[in-house]
Amino acid sequence: MKTNRTTRLAAFCLLAASQLACAGKAVAVREDGETPITLRGTVIGPISSGSKADGTFFKAYHLKLGRAMTFDDGADCSEQSKASLALNQEDMGRYKGKIITVKAKVFCQTNRTGTYHLSGIVVQ
């Protein structure tokens, strides 16, 4: 029993240390928009932004993260801290209000929102 407790305690400490080490680091988003990531959060929305008049209107469900993450493509979107990310995929409404884990590609949507979104979403 002591060995099991010791192993669990060591695993917990390692996890806590890795999370602290990663805090504040920006996720590097590659220029090609092919940056895969696994995230967990609650589906909220749909959330609207932009204007129909100037062609920037955008409406999507979002993945609300447990804590904000920073993304940086080193280009148009640059470094941004995001508490939620738009889910650029049809049928995300069926997950509204649910906590889900997704594997997706993070990319900068320059032509509408100028912020980071998720595409190629696979709900796990």
Backbone hydrogen bonds in HBPLUS format (Angstrom, degrees):
<---DONOR---> <-ACCEPTOR-->    atom                        ^
c    i                          cat <-CA-CA->   ^        H-A-AA   ^      H-
h    n   atom  resd res      DA  || num        DHA   H-A  angle D-A-AA Bond
n    s   type  num  typ     dist DA aas  dist angle  dist       angle   num
A0005-ARG N   A0001-MET O   3.01 MM   4  6.31 161.4  2.05 153.3 158.0     1
A0006-THR N   A0002-LYS O   2.83 MM   4  6.00 160.5  1.87 151.5 157.4     2
A0007-THR N   A0003-THR O   2.89 MM   4  6.08 158.0  1.94 148.8 154.6     3
A0008-ARG N   A0004-ASN O   2.96 MM   4  6.18 161.7  1.99 148.2 153.2     4
A0009-LEU N   A0005-ARG O   2.87 MM   4  6.03 159.9  1.91 150.4 156.2     5
A0010-ALA N   A0006-THR O   2.92 MM   4  6.08 160.2  1.95 148.1 153.6     6
A0011-ALA N   A0007-THR O   2.91 MM   4  6.12 158.3  1.96 148.7 154.8     7
A0012-PHE N   A0008-ARG O   2.87 MM   4  6.07 157.2  1.92 148.1 154.5     8
A0013-CYS N   A0009-LEU O   2.94 MM   4  6.16 162.2  1.97 151.3 155.7     9
A0014-LEU N   A0010-ALA O   2.94 MM   4  6.13 156.3  2.00 147.0 153.7    10
A0015-LEU N   A0011-ALA O   2.94 MM   4  6.15 159.6  1.98 148.7 154.0    11
A0016-ALA N   A0012-PHE O   2.89 MM   4  6.12 165.8  1.91 153.4 157.3    12
A0017-ALA N   A0013-CYS O   2.89 MM   4  6.04 159.5  1.93 147.1 152.9    13
A0018-SER N   A0014-LEU O   2.95 MM   4  6.14 155.8  2.01 147.2 153.7    14
A0019-GLN N   A0015-LEU O   2.96 MM   4  6.18 155.5  2.02 151.5 158.1    15
A0020-LEU N   A0016-ALA O   3.00 MM   4  6.21 155.4  2.06 147.2 153.9    16
A0021-ALA N   A0017-ALA O   2.93 MM   4  6.09 151.2  2.02 143.5 151.8    17
A0022-CYS N   A0018-SER O   3.03 MM   4  6.19 141.0  2.19 139.1 148.7    18
A0023-ALA N   A0019-GLN O   3.03 MM   4  6.14 129.9  2.29 139.1 151.5    19
A0025-LYS N   A0022-CYS O   3.09 MM   3  5.58 165.6  2.11 134.5 137.0    20
A0027-VAL N   A0070-THR O   2.72 MM  43  6.13 164.1  1.74 150.1 148.9    21
A0072-ASP N   A0027-VAL O   2.97 MM  45  6.12 151.6  2.05 160.7 154.8    22
A0029-VAL N   A0072-ASP O   2.92 MM  43  5.69 169.3  1.93 129.5 132.2    23
A0033-GLY N   A0030-ARG O   3.13 MM   3  5.70 167.0  2.15 119.9 123.1    24
A0106-VAL N   A0035-THR O   2.93 MM  71  5.54 160.4  1.97 155.4 154.4    25
A0037-ILE N   A0104-ALA O   2.81 MM  67  5.56 145.3  1.93 159.7 167.8    26
A0104-ALA N   A0037-ILE O   2.92 MM  67  5.56 163.6  1.95 162.4 166.8    27
A0039-LEU N   A0102-VAL O   2.91 MM  63  5.44 153.3  1.98 152.7 160.9    28
A0102-VAL N   A0039-LEU O   2.78 MM  63  5.44 159.8  1.82 160.5 167.2    29
A0041-GLY N   A0100-ILE O   2.98 MM  59  5.70 156.8  2.04 160.1 167.1    30
A0100-ILE N   A0041-GLY O   2.81 MM  59  5.70 157.4  1.86 171.9 169.3    31
A0042-THR N   A0064-LYS O   2.95 MM  22  5.08 147.2  2.06 143.5 144.7    32
A0064-LYS N   A0042-THR O   2.73 MM  22  5.08 169.3  1.74 154.6 151.2    33
A0043-VAL N   A0098-LYS O   3.07 MM  55  5.84 157.2  2.12 154.6 157.3    34
A0097-GLY N   A0043-VAL O   2.80 MM  54  5.38 174.7  1.80 148.8 148.7    35
A0044-ILE N   A0062-HIS O   2.87 MM  18  5.29 160.3  1.91 149.1 155.8    36
A0062-HIS N   A0044-ILE O   2.88 MM  18  5.29 165.7  1.90 148.3 153.1    37
A0047-ILE N   A0060-ALA O   2.78 MM  13  5.53 169.0  1.79 148.0 144.8    38
A0060-ALA N   A0047-ILE O   3.06 MM  13  5.53 156.8  2.11 143.8 146.6    39
A0049-SER N   A0058-PHE O   2.78 MM   9  5.31 143.1  1.92 151.3 162.5    40
A0058-PHE N   A0049-SER O   2.82 MM   9  5.31 149.9  1.91 154.9 155.0    41
A0056-THR N   A0051-SER O   2.92 MM   5  5.15 137.9  2.10 158.6 157.2    42
A0055-GLY N   A0052-LYS O   3.19 MM   3  4.98 156.3  2.25  98.5 105.6    43
A0087-LEU N   A0061-TYR O   2.76 MM  26  5.61 169.2  1.77 161.8 158.1    44
A0063-LEU N   A0085-LEU O   2.82 MM  22  5.32 158.2  1.87 148.7 153.0    45
A0085-LEU N   A0063-LEU O   3.12 MM  22  5.32 148.7  2.22 127.8 135.0    46
A0065-LEU N   A0083-ALA O   2.83 MM  18  5.53 159.0  1.87 150.4 157.5    47
A0069-MET N   A0082-LYS O   2.92 MM  13  5.40 157.6  1.97 145.5 145.5    48
A0082-LYS N   A0069-MET O   2.68 MM  13  5.40 165.9  1.70 162.3 162.6    49
A0071-PHE N   A0080-GLN O   2.85 MM   9  5.48 160.6  1.88 156.7 159.2    50
A0080-GLN N   A0071-PHE O   2.87 MM   9  5.48 155.8  1.93 157.1 165.2    51
A0118-LEU N   A0086-ALA O   2.85 MM  32  6.03 153.7  1.92 166.2 173.4    52
A0089-GLN N   A0087-LEU O   2.80 MM   2  5.66 133.5  2.02 110.2  95.3    53
A0088-ASN N   A0118-LEU O   2.82 MM  30  5.73 151.1  1.90 159.6 166.8    54
A0095-TYR N   A0092-MET O   3.04 MM   3  5.72 163.4  2.07 118.9 124.2    55
A0096-LYS N   A0093-GLY O   3.07 MM   3  5.16 166.5  2.09 109.6 113.5    56
A0098-LYS N   A0095-TYR O   2.83 MM   3  5.36 158.2  1.87 147.7 148.6    57
A0124-GLN N   A0101-THR O   2.82 MM  23  5.52 171.5  1.82 158.8 161.6    58
A0103-LYS N   A0122-VAL O   2.90 MM  19  5.22 158.7  1.95 146.3 153.1    59
A0122-VAL N   A0103-LYS O   2.85 MM  19  5.22 150.2  1.94 148.8 158.7    60
A0105-LYS N   A0119-SER O   2.81 MM  14  5.24 169.8  1.82 156.5 158.4    61
A0119-SER N   A0105-LYS O   2.89 MM  14  5.24 151.2  1.97 143.9 153.5    62
A0107-PHE N   A0117-HIS O   3.05 MM  10  5.56 155.5  2.11 145.7 151.7    63
A0117-HIS N   A0107-PHE O   2.89 MM  10  5.56 156.7  1.94 159.8 167.6    64
A0109-GLN N   A0115-THR O   2.93 MM   6  5.72 169.7  1.94 161.9 158.9    65
A0114-GLY N   A0109-GLN O   2.76 MM   5  5.43 145.0  1.88 163.0 158.2    66
